[in-house]
Amino acid sequence: MAADTPRRLLVATDLSDRAGPALRRAVQLSGEVDASLTALHVVPARLSATPGVDLAEIARACLATHLHQHIGTTPVATVVRRGRVVCEIVAEAAERGADLLVVGAHGEHWLGGPALGSTPENLVRAAEVPVLVVRGPVDGAYRRVVLGFDPSPLAAEAAHLACALSPNAEHLVVHLDAVIGETLLRLHGTSEEDLAQLRRVSTERVRGLVERLAGELDPAPSRVLIGSGRPQARLAPLSRRLGADLVALGTGDRSALGYALLGSVAQHVLREATADVLVVPATGEG
């Protein structure tokens, strides 16, 4: 089933120059899919104001200047909250009914200190909507998108969503499959020839699923790439070699506390990819 096209985007910014690409990408995507856009800044709860100084008012003024610097006069709704960064972003997304969160990969708070460096992974764990982590410069719409596939509904949802966000891009479906217990088999004397045969069997077993997904995508992907190897190690480097500017994938179930269990593939791609990364997390439904 195709994912619904996002209609309400929320972009979080820490007011640093490194947050600029996330703002520009959010503006580009909101225009691409005709969605509303809200820019959010969270004043960290640890900051204390001098008596008589309104931190929220200062933050609103700084946010207005920051937006003008990076996206000019583009009309954007703005919100300033105070508290723990991830918690406030997730709360704002829920209150506004946002269906896509956009955040930069790194940044620094307006009053100093690390901010968004760890926020993307934490957002994926806490949010129940897709999260787009923007790394690269923004020069128009996405041109080449890698759709990381595994036999799960979340991977299919991520692929459909990425297609909706990049209707004019070239889409490449990629599935990487490793033989379970390959290292142990090798230690117990399994020959490289036998391991190669196991890889071929494993790859062919999922080929039908991968090709079925590809047939359901709109626009249709230009290529379907099925290979062997650990996706944790290979997906990010392969995406670089393919020249992708966006990688999309799903991740994990949710823990008893309601946090998404960030899968090792998503974790590696978030940390190692040079392209933007779109992650669709599990929700608490069901």
C-alpha positions in Angstrom: 0.0 0.0 0.0 1.3 3.4 -0.9 2.2 5.8 1.9 0.0 8.9 2.2 1.8 12.1 0.9 2.8 14.2 3.8 0.6 17.3 4.3 2.1 18.8 7.5 5.9 19.2 7.8 7.7 20.2 10.9 11.4 21.3 10.7 13.4 21.6 13.9 16.3 24.1 14.0 18.8 25.0 16.6 19.5 28.3 14.9 23.0 27.3 13.8 24.2 27.8 10.2 24.5 24.0 9.9 20.7 23.8 10.3 20.3 25.9 7.1 20.2 22.9 4.7 17.4 21.3 6.8 15.3 24.5 6.5 15.9 24.7 2.7 15.1 21.0 2.2 11.9 21.4 4.2 10.9 24.4 2.1 11.6 22.4 -1.1 9.6 19.4 0.0 6.7 21.4 1.2 6.5 23.0 -2.2 6.9 19.6 -3.9 4.0 18.0 -2.1 1.9 21.1 -1.3 2.3 20.7 2.4 2.1 23.2 5.3 5.4 23.9 7.0 6.2 24.9 10.6 9.7 25.8 11.9 10.4 24.9 15.5 13.1 26.0 17.9 13.4 24.5 21.3 15.1 26.5 24.1 16.9 24.0 26.3 15.4 23.6 29.7 18.9 23.9 31.3 19.2 27.5 30.2 18.3 30.0 32.9 17.4 33.6 32.1 18.5 36.7 33.9 15.6 38.2 35.9 13.5 40.3 33.6 14.9 38.6 30.4 12.3 36.7 28.3 14.3 33.8 26.7 11.3 32.8 24.6 11.0 36.3 23.2 14.7 36.4 22.4 14.4 33.0 20.8 11.5 34.1 18.6 13.5 37.1 17.4 16.6 34.9 16.7 14.4 32.4 14.9 12.9 35.1 12.6 16.4 36.3 11.7 17.6 32.7 11.2 14.7 31.9 8.8 15.2 35.1 6.8 18.9 34.3 6.5 18.4 30.7 5.2 15.0 30.8 3.4 14.4 34.5 2.7 10.7 35.6 2.8 9.2 32.1 2.3 6.1 32.0 4.5 6.6 29.6 7.4 4.7 29.2 10.6 7.0 29.4 13.7 7.0 28.0 17.2 9.3 28.3 20.1 9.1 25.8 23.0 11.2 25.3 26.0 12.3 21.9 27.5 14.2 18.8 26.5 14.8 19.1 22.8 13.7 15.7 21.6 10.6 15.6 23.9 9.5 19.0 22.8 9.9 18.2 19.1 7.9 15.0 19.4 5.2 16.9 21.5 4.9 19.6 18.9 4.7 17.1 16.1 1.9 15.3 17.9 0.0 18.5 18.7 0.2 19.7 15.1 -0.5 16.4 13.5 2.8 16.6 11.6 3.4 13.6 9.3 7.1 14.3 8.6 9.9 15.6 10.8 12.9 17.3 9.2 16.1 17.9 11.1 19.7 18.6 10.4 22.4 16.0 11.1 24.5 18.3 13.3 24.4 21.7 14.9 25.0 23.9 17.9 22.6 25.7 20.1 22.2 29.4 19.8 23.8 29.8 23.3 26.5 27.2 22.7 27.0 23.5 23.3 26.2 20.4 21.2 22.6 20.0 20.1 21.4 18.1 17.0 24.4 15.8 16.8 22.6 13.1 18.7 19.1 14.4 18.1 18.3 12.5 14.8 18.8 9.1 16.3 16.9 10.0 19.4 14.1 11.5 17.3 13.8 8.2 15.3 13.5 6.4 18.6 10.9 8.7 20.1 8.8 9.9 17.1 5.9 8.0 15.7 6.2 9.7 12.3 9.0 9.5 9.6 12.1 11.5 10.3 14.2 13.0 7.5 17.8 13.7 8.5 19.4 16.3 6.2 23.1 16.1 5.6 23.9 17.4 2.1 23.6 20.8 0.5 20.2 21.5 -1.1 20.4 22.2 -4.9 16.8 21.5 -6.0 14.8 18.3 -5.7 16.3 14.9 -5.0 17.8 13.4 -8.1 18.7 9.8 -7.1 17.1 7.9 -4.2 18.2 4.5 -2.8 15.3 2.6 -1.3 16.7 0.1 1.2 14.5 -2.9 1.2 14.0 -5.8 3.6 10.9 -8.0 3.9 9.0 -5.8 6.3 6.0 -3.4 6.0 8.1 -0.5 7.3 10.6 -0.9 4.4 7.8 -0.8 1.9 6.3 2.2 3.6 9.6 4.0 3.6 10.0 3.3 -0.2 6.5 4.6 -1.0 7.1 7.7 1.1 10.4 8.4 -0.5 8.8 8.1 -3.9 6.1 10.5 -2.9 8.7 13.1 -1.8 10.8 12.7 -4.9 8.5 12.1 -7.8 11.0 13.2 -10.5 14.0 11.4 -9.1 15.6 8.2 -10.2 14.7 5.4 -7.7 16.9 2.4 -7.0 15.6 -0.5 -5.0 18.4 -2.1 -3.0 18.3 -5.4 -1.1 21.4 -6.8 0.6 21.2 -10.2 2.2 23.7 -12.0 4.4 23.8 -15.7 5.2 22.8 -16.1 8.8 25.7 -17.5 10.8 28.2 -17.2 7.9 31.1 -16.5 10.2 30.3 -19.5 12.3 29.9 -21.7 9.3 33.3 -20.6 8.0 34.9 -21.4 11.4 33.4 -24.9 11.2 35.0 -25.6 7.9 32.3 -24.6 5.3 34.1 -23.9 2.1 33.9 -20.6 0.3 32.2 -22.3 -2.6 29.5 -23.7 -0.4 29.1 -20.3 1.3 28.7 -18.7 -2.1 26.0 -21.2 -3.0 24.2 -20.4 0.3 24.4 -16.7 -0.6 22.9 -17.3 -4.0 20.1 -19.4 -2.5 19.4 -16.7 0.1 19.3 -14.0 -2.5 17.0 -15.9 -4.8 14.6 -16.6 -1.9 13.8 -12.9 -1.5 14.0 -11.9 -5.2 10.2 -12.3 -5.7 9.5 -10.1 -2.7 11.8 -7.4 -3.8 10.5 -7.4 -7.4 6.9 -7.3 -6.1 7.7 -4.2 -4.1 9.4 -2.6 -7.0 6.3 -3.3 -9.1 4.1 -1.4 -6.6 6.1 1.8 -6.5 5.1 5.0 -8.3 7.1 6.1 -10.0 8.6 2.8 -11.0 12.3 2.3 -10.0 14.8 2.4 -12.7 16.8 -0.5 -11.2 16.5 -3.3 -8.7 19.8 -4.3 -7.1 19.9 -7.5 -5.1 23.2 -8.5 -3.6 24.8 -10.4 -0.8 26.6 -8.9 2.3 25.7 -7.4 5.6 23.5 -4.3 4.9 24.9 -2.7 8.1 28.3 -2.5 6.4 27.4 -2.2 2.8 24.3 0.1 2.4 25.9 3.4 3.2 29.0 2.8 1.0 26.9 1.5 -1.8 24.6 4.5 -1.6 27.7 6.7 -2.0 29.0 4.8 -5.0 25.6 5.1 -6.6 25.6 8.8 -6.1 22.4 8.9 -4.0 21.3 12.1 -2.4 18.6 10.3 -0.3 18.5 6.9 1.4 15.1 5.6 2.7 14.6 2.7 5.0 12.3 1.5 7.8 13.4 0.4 11.3 12.5 -1.7 14.3 9.6 -2.4 16.5 8.8 -0.4 19.6 9.9 -1.1 23.2 7.5 -1.4 26.1 8.3 2.2 26.9 7.1 3.3 23.5 10.5 4.0 21.9 11.5 2.6 18.5 14.2 0.0 18.6 16.7 1.5 16.2 17.8 -1.3 14.0 21.5 -1.8 13.3 21.1 -1.0 9.6 19.3 2.3 10.3 21.9 3.2 13.0 24.8 2.5 10.6 23.2 4.5 7.8 22.3 7.4 10.0 25.9 7.6 11.2 27.8 6.8 8.0 25.7 8.0 5.0 26.7 11.2 3.2 23.3 11.5 1.7 20.1 12.6 3.5 18.4 9.7 5.3 14.6 9.1 5.6 13.7 6.7 8.4 10.2 5.3 8.9 9.9 4.1 12.5 7.5 1.6 13.9 4.4 3.2 15.6 2.7 2.3 18.8 -0.4 1.1 17.0 -1.5 -2.5 17.1 
